[in-house]
């Protein structure tokens, strides 16, 4: 695989959204960051995301983080140097941003999700594969859900946090409950709540996921740019999940 190399350095080099994981680990995720300075990863109980400072030293530090077979995901506009000799899978991903105002839906049937819902949230994520959903992913907060007959059938929430921007993530609907617009309503609700706080919502989707792209475009999201999603020790999991 041929890697395009980004410039070394930190968050100041270019737009923070071009390096969303590195930016988040230095700011909104700083309290969950693990690892040496040139390479950091998110607490594995929250997700597999990692990033480097874009230097060869960062690549070697990343090798150390992956040495025990730990799954790591990088999201970059330009790939930094990566360690050789590891199981590395790369795929394109689109980054979308909601620049225009998102109209909030009615609140009927939508409620906040919390610790009491954790088991159901993880079960729904494992069934629908909206992206990595670990034991504490629900603690990112801002998750909203829709229930049917007491069962959680759809949810959406937030994930990466960096100054002025928060990622909409975890959008999924149980197969038995699709076709009712649940994903659209929940995505709209999460995005509108962020905008009410003067935060710009963004999200990621695979280029081939036409249904998701149509949904987010209808909500007012536009493609900002293409990024690269790199999985170390986790290619199979990446291929079956939405980012």
N, C-alpha and C positions, 0 to 999 in steps of 0.2 A: 504494500500500500504506500502511495506517495503522500507525504504530509506537507501541507503548506505551513510555513513557520510564521508566527506572529512576532511582533516586536517584543523584546523583553520588557520587564517592568511591571508596574502594578496597575491599579484601577485608573490612574491618570492618563494612560496611553490609549486615547480613543474613547469612544462612547462606552459607558459602563454596560449598556445592554449588549454590546458586542462580546462581552465576557461576563455573562450574567451570574455564573456560579462563583467566579473569583470575586466579583463585586459584592455578591450577597455574603460570602464568607468573611469579607472584610468589614461588613456593615450590619445589615439586619440579621445575618446568621452568625455573627462573630462569637456569640456565646455558645454556639453549637459546633464551632470549628475545632478540628483535631489535626495534629500533625505539625511538622517543623515549618519554619517560615516560608521557604520557597515552594512548598507543596502543602495543601490543606485539603481536608475532606470534611464533609458533614458527618456529624454523629451518626454511625450506621443504624441506630434505632430509628432515625428519621428518614434516611434515604441514602442512595449510593453516590451522591454527587461529590465531585472533587475538582481541583484546579491547581495550576502552578503559576509561578510568577513569569513564565515564558522563557526561562533560561535553561541551559543544560543542567545546572545544579538543581533546578526544579524538576527536571525529568528524572534525575537520579533519586531525588526525595520521593517522587511519585512511585518509583519502583519499590521503595521501602514500604510505602503504604499498601502496595498491592502484593507484597511478598508472600503473605499467607493465603493467597487465593481470593482475597476480598474483592468483591465486585465494585468497580468505580466507574462513574459516568462523568464525562467532560462535555461541556457545551460551549463552543467557541466559534467566532467568525473566521478567524485564521488560526489554524492549529499550531500550538507551541511545540517545541521539541518533545517527543514522547520516548519513553524507555523502550529499547529493543528487546526482543526475545520473549515478549509477553503476548497473551491472547488478546488481540486488539481488533475490534470491529467498528467500522465507521459508516455512518449513514447521514444523508442530508435531513435537515429539519427546518421548518419555516417559523420565524418569529413574527407574531402579529401584535399590533398595538391598537388600543381603543383611543384614538385621538378625539373623536366626536363624542358628544354626550350620549350615554346609554340610558334609555328610558327604563326605569324600574318597573317590574311586574307587580301585580297585586300580591299581597302577602298571604292570601288564602292558601292554606295547605303547605306553606313553607315555614319551617322552623329551624332555629339554630341547633347544631349538633355538638355534643360535648363528650366528656369522659364516659357517661352512661351509655353512649351509642358506639363506643370504640369497637366492640366485637362485631357489631352489624356493619359498621363502616368498612372494616378490614375484609369481612366476608364478601361484601358487595364488590370491593376493589379486586379481590382475588378472582371473582367470577367474571368481571368485565374487563380487567386489565387496562385501566386508564393511565397507568404509569406506576412507578415504584410506590408501594404503600406498605410501610414497615410498621412495627409495633407502636411507634410514637408519632407517626405521620399526622394523625388526627390532632396532635397538639400544636400544629402550626396555627390552628385556630381559624375563625371565620368560615367554618364549614356550615353549609345549609343543606337541609334534606327535605324530601317529600316521602310521606308514608302512605301506605294503602293497607287497610285492615290491620293496622298496628305494625306492619313490616316496612322497613326502610327499602324503598324501591329506586331512589335517585338521590344524587348528592353532587355538590360542587364546593370548592373551597379555594384556599390560597396556598402558595408554597414559597418561591424565592422572593426575598424582600431586599430591595436596595433603595437608595435615596430617591424618593419621588416616584417609584415604580414598584408594583407588587404583581406577581404572577397569579393568574387564575389557573387552577389545576384540579385534578381529582374529579373531573366531570364524568359521570357515568350513570347509566340507567339499567336496571334489571331487565333482561330480555323479555320477561313477561309484561313489562310496563312500558315498552317502547311504543312510539307513535302518538303519545299524548302531549308532546312538547315539554316534557319535564326538564330535559337538558337545557333547552333554550331559556326557560323561565329561571332556572337556578343560575345559569351563567350570567344572565342579565342582572339578577339580583346581586350576585357577588360583585360584578363589575360596577354597578350603580353605587353600591355601598362604598367601594374604593374611591370612585370619583367624588362622592360627597365629602370625602376627607382630603380632597385635592391630590389624590394619588392616581397616577396613570396606570390602568390595568394593561398587562401584556400576557401572552401565552405562547405555547409552542404546539405545532402540529406537523405530522408527517406530510410531505407533498402529495402522497398517494391517498391520503384520507379525505376523499372528496366530500363525504357527508359532514365531517367536522369542519372543514374549510367553508362549506356552504353555510353551516350554522353560524360560525363566528363572523363571517362576512355580513350575514343578515343582521347580526347584532351591532354592527358598526366597527368591527375590527378590520384593519387593513394590514397587508403584509409589509413589514418593515425591511426585512432582509432574510436571506438564507444563512443558516448556521450549520455547523457540523456537530453531530452527536457521536461521541466516541465512547465505546464501552470496553473496559479492561476487565477480563475474566467474567464477562456477562453478556456476550453477544446474543445468546439464545433468548435470554430474558428481554433484552432490548427489542428484538425482532417481533415478539408477541405482544408488546405493550405500546400504548400511546405515550409520548414523552411527557 
